[in-house]
């Protein structure tokens, strides 16, 4: 329930935003908006055998994706919280996740290693 309220608050705050003024948002606001988009994308990723990624793992991976995104990517992900994710959004998440710095972060996060 808290997540629904938080997501509603984020969406309401972003509803009046355009992609032009998304760049003016604080980094924290962009990260929160991007997180609302990225977690479901990661959770909906189908793994071999028809399995999906549990929310706790998706959340850890999302933190790494957001931390390793560029400012332009973070702004685009935050904008997707307003406009809705597209195939381009999914591609962007996949592209960020494929970076060595992101996969290293995700590996540390999933194994409880330092620096996650």
LUMTIMAR-759220 format. One record per residue: z, y, x of N, C-alpha, C, CB in turn; residue in one letter. Coordinates in steps of 0.05 Angstrom, whole numbers. Glycine has a CB too. Layout:
<zagus>
((Z, Y, X), (Z, Y, X), (Z, Y, X), (Z, Y, X), A)
...
</zagus>
This chain:
<zagus>
((0, -24, 16), (0, 0, 0), (0, 25, 17), (24, 0, -19), X)
((16, 24, 39), (17, 47, 57), (-11, 52, 69), (37, 43, 80), X)
((-26, 31, 75), (-52, 34, 87), (-71, 47, 67), (-64, 8, 96), X)
((-69, 40, 42), (-86, 51, 21), (-80, 81, 18), (-82, 37, -6), X)
((-55, 88, 18), (-47, 116, 17), (-57, 131, 41), (-17, 119, 14), X)
((-53, 120, 65), (-62, 133, 90), (-92, 136, 90), (-53, 117, 114), X)
((-107, 115, 82), (-136, 117, 81), (-145, 138, 61), (-148, 90, 74), X)
((-131, 139, 38), (-138, 159, 17), (-134, 187, 28), (-121, 155, -8), X)
((-112, 191, 43), (-107, 217, 54), (-128, 224, 75), (-79, 217, 68), X)
((-136, 206, 91), (-157, 211, 111), (-183, 217, 97), (-160, 186, 130), X)
((-191, 202, 77), (-216, 206, 63), (-215, 233, 49), (-221, 184, 43), X)
((-193, 240, 37), (-191, 266, 23), (-193, 289, 43), (-164, 268, 8), X)
((-181, 286, 66), (-182, 306, 87), (-211, 309, 98), (-163, 300, 110), X)
((-225, 287, 99), (-252, 288, 110), (-273, 294, 89), (-258, 262, 123), X)
((-266, 293, 64), (-286, 296, 42), (-300, 323, 44), (-273, 293, 16), X)
((-286, 343, 52), (-299, 370, 54), (-313, 374, 81), (-278, 391, 50), X)
((-311, 355, 98), (-323, 358, 125), (-353, 351, 125), (-308, 341, 145), X)
((-367, 363, 142), (-395, 355, 147), (-395, 345, 176), (-415, 379, 143), X)
((-418, 333, 184), (-419, 324, 211), (-418, 347, 231), (-445, 308, 216), X)
((-425, 371, 222), (-424, 395, 239), (-395, 402, 246), (-438, 419, 226), X)
((-377, 401, 226), (-350, 409, 232), (-333, 385, 239), (-338, 423, 208), X)
((-344, 361, 240), (-329, 337, 250), (-322, 342, 279), (-346, 312, 247), X)
((-339, 356, 294), (-334, 360, 322), (-310, 378, 326), (-359, 374, 335), X)
((-302, 393, 306), (-279, 410, 308), (-252, 396, 301), (-282, 434, 290), X)
((-254, 372, 291), (-230, 357, 285), (-214, 350, 310), (-237, 331, 270), X)
((-188, 347, 307), (-172, 339, 331), (-180, 310, 338), (-142, 341, 324), X)
((-174, 303, 362), (-180, 276, 372), (-164, 256, 355), (-173, 273, 402), X)
((-140, 262, 348), (-123, 244, 332), (-135, 240, 304), (-95, 254, 330), X)
((-145, 261, 292), (-157, 259, 265), (-182, 242, 267), (-163, 287, 254), X)
((-198, 247, 288), (-223, 231, 291), (-216, 202, 295), (-240, 242, 314), X)
((-196, 197, 312), (-188, 169, 317), (-179, 155, 292), (-166, 168, 339), X)
((-163, 169, 276), (-153, 157, 251), (-176, 151, 232), (-133, 176, 238), X)
((-195, 170, 230), (-218, 166, 212), (-235, 143, 222), (-234, 192, 209), X)
((-240, 143, 248), (-256, 121, 260), (-243, 94, 257), (-261, 127, 290), X)
((-216, 93, 260), (-201, 68, 256), (-206, 57, 228), (-171, 73, 262), X)
((-206, 75, 208), (-210, 66, 181), (-238, 53, 177), (-207, 90, 161), X)
((-257, 60, 194), (-283, 48, 192), (-286, 23, 210), (-304, 69, 201), X)
((-275, 25, 234), (-279, 3, 254), (-264, -22, 247), (-271, 13, 281), X)
((-239, -20, 238), (-223, -44, 232), (-238, -62, 212), (-196, -37, 220), X)
((-248, -52, 189), (-263, -70, 171), (-289, -81, 184), (-270, -55, 146), X)
((-302, -66, 200), (-326, -76, 214), (-319, -100, 231), (-340, -54, 230), X)
((-298, -97, 247), (-289, -119, 265), (-280, -143, 248), (-267, -109, 283), X)
((-265, -138, 227), (-255, -160, 210), (-277, -175, 196), (-235, -149, 189), X)
((-299, -161, 190), (-322, -173, 176), (-341, -187, 195), (-336, -153, 160), X)
((-336, -186, 220), (-352, -200, 240), (-349, -230, 236), (-346, -191, 269), X)
((-370, -244, 232), (-369, -273, 227), (-371, -287, 254), (-390, -283, 208), X)
((-352, -304, 259), (-351, -320, 284), (-363, -347, 278), (-322, -323, 295), X)
((-370, -362, 299), (-380, -390, 295), (-361, -406, 277), (-384, -404, 322), X)
((-373, -421, 260), (-357, -438, 241), (-349, -422, 216), (-332, -448, 255), X)
((-360, -398, 213), (-354, -383, 189), (-327, -369, 189), (-356, -400, 165), X)
((-314, -368, 212), (-288, -355, 214), (-292, -325, 217), (-272, -367, 238), X)
((-271, -310, 209), (-271, -281, 213), (-247, -274, 230), (-271, -266, 185), X)
((-246, -249, 238), (-225, -239, 256), (-202, -229, 239), (-236, -217, 275), X)
((-178, -240, 244), (-154, -230, 230), (-148, -201, 235), (-130, -247, 237), X)
((-135, -188, 216), (-130, -160, 217), (-114, -152, 242), (-115, -151, 193), X)
((-94, -168, 250), (-78, -160, 274), (-96, -159, 299), (-55, -180, 278), X)
((-114, -178, 301), (-132, -178, 325), (-153, -156, 322), (-147, -206, 327), X)
((-163, -152, 298), (-182, -130, 293), (-170, -103, 300), (-192, -131, 264), X)
((-145, -99, 293), (-131, -74, 299), (-129, -70, 329), (-104, -74, 286), X)
((-122, -90, 344), (-120, -88, 373), (-147, -82, 385), (-108, -114, 385), X)
((-168, -96, 376), (-195, -91, 386), (-204, -63, 379), (-214, -112, 375), X)
((-197, -54, 355), (-206, -27, 347), (-194, -5, 365), (-197, -22, 318), X)
((-169, -9, 373), (-157, 11, 391), (-173, 12, 417), (-128, 3, 397), X)
((-182, -10, 427), (-198, -11, 451), (-225, 2, 447), (-201, -40, 461), X)
((-237, -3, 424), (-263, 8, 417), (-261, 38, 416), (-274, -3, 390), X)
((-241, 48, 403), (-238, 77, 400), (-232, 90, 427), (-215, 84, 380), X)
((-214, 78, 443), (-207, 89, 469), (-231, 89, 488), (-185, 73, 482), X)
((-251, 72, 484), (-274, 71, 502), (-299, 83, 490), (-279, 42, 509), X)
((-296, 97, 468), (-320, 110, 456), (-323, 138, 469), (-317, 112, 425), X)
((-347, 148, 469), (-352, 175, 478), (-344, 194, 456), (-382, 179, 487), X)
((-343, 220, 462), (-337, 240, 441), (-358, 239, 419), (-336, 268, 453), X)
((-383, 236, 426), (-405, 235, 406), (-401, 210, 388), (-432, 234, 420), X)
((-395, 187, 401), (-391, 162, 385), (-367, 165, 367), (-388, 138, 404), X)
((-345, 176, 377), (-321, 179, 361), (-326, 197, 337), (-298, 190, 378), X)
((-341, 218, 341), (-348, 236, 319), (-365, 222, 299), (-363, 261, 330), X)
((-384, 206, 308), (-402, 191, 289), (-386, 170, 274), (-424, 177, 305), X)
((-367, 156, 287), (-350, 137, 273), (-332, 150, 253), (-333, 121, 294), X)
((-321, 174, 260), (-305, 189, 241), (-321, 198, 217), (-292, 213, 255), X)
((-346, 206, 222), (-363, 215, 200), (-369, 192, 181), (-389, 227, 212), X)
((-371, 168, 192), (-376, 144, 175), (-353, 139, 155), (-381, 120, 193), X)
((-330, 150, 161), (-308, 148, 142), (-314, 163, 116), (-281, 158, 154), X)
((-331, 184, 119), (-339, 200, 96), (-365, 190, 83), (-342, 230, 104), X)
((-384, 185, 100), (-411, 177, 90), (-414, 148, 85), (-432, 185, 110), X)
((-396, 132, 96), (-398, 103, 94), (-412, 91, 118), (-412, 95, 68), X)
((-402, 68, 127), (-415, 56, 151), (-443, 45, 144), (-398, 33, 161), X)
((-460, 46, 165), (-487, 37, 162), (-492, 15, 183), (-508, 60, 164), X)
((-516, 5, 184), (-524, -14, 205), (-521, 0, 232), (-553, -24, 201), X)
((-527, 25, 234), (-524, 40, 259), (-494, 41, 268), (-535, 69, 256), X)
((-476, 43, 248), (-448, 43, 254), (-440, 17, 266), (-431, 50, 229), X)
((-449, -5, 254), (-443, -32, 264), (-454, -36, 292), (-455, -53, 245), X)
((-478, -26, 297), (-491, -28, 323), (-474, -12, 343), (-520, -17, 322), X)
((-465, 11, 336), (-449, 28, 354), (-423, 14, 362), (-443, 55, 342), X)
((-410, 2, 342), (-385, -13, 348), (-391, -36, 367), (-372, -23, 321), X)
((-412, -50, 362), (-420, -73, 379), (-426, -64, 407), (-444, -88, 367), X)
((-440, -41, 409), (-448, -30, 435), (-423, -22, 451), (-466, -6, 432), X)
((-404, -9, 438), (-379, 0, 451), (-363, -25, 460), (-362, 18, 433), X)
((-362, -45, 443), (-347, -69, 449), (-359, -84, 472), (-345, -87, 424), X)
((-385, -82, 476), (-398, -97, 498), (-393, -84, 525), (-428, -98, 493), X)
((-382, -61, 527), (-377, -48, 553), (-354, -63, 567), (-369, -18, 549), X)
((-357, -65, 593), (-337, -80, 608), (-309, -68, 605), (-344, -80, 638), X)
((-307, -42, 604), (-280, -29, 601), (-268, -36, 574), (-282, 1, 604), X)
((-285, -39, 553), (-275, -46, 527), (-267, -75, 525), (-295, -39, 505), X)
((-283, -92, 537), (-277, -121, 536), (-252, -127, 552), (-300, -138, 546), X)
((-248, -112, 575), (-224, -116, 591), (-199, -107, 575), (-226, -100, 617), X)
((-202, -84, 561), (-180, -74, 545), (-173, -94, 523), (-187, -47, 533), X)
((-194, -104, 509), (-190, -123, 487), (-177, -149, 498), (-217, -130, 474), X)
((-186, -158, 521), (-174, -182, 533), (-144, -178, 538), (-189, -190, 558), X)
((-137, -155, 550), (-109, -149, 555), (-93, -147, 529), (-106, -123, 571), X)
((-105, -135, 509), (-91, -131, 483), (-86, -158, 470), (-107, -113, 465), X)
((-106, -176, 472), (-104, -202, 458), (-86, -222, 473), (-131, -214, 454), X)
((-82, -217, 499), (-65, -236, 514), (-38, -224, 521), (-80, -244, 540), X)
((-34, -199, 512), (-8, -186, 517), (-5, -175, 545), (14, -205, 512), X)
((-28, -172, 559), (-28, -162, 587), (-21, -133, 588), (-54, -167, 600), X)
((-15, -124, 611), (-8, -96, 616), (-33, -78, 612), (4, -91, 643), X)
((-29, -54, 603), (-50, -34, 601), (-67, -38, 576), (-68, -36, 624), X)
((-58, -53, 557), (-73, -57, 532), (-70, -34, 514), (-63, -82, 518), X)
</zagus>
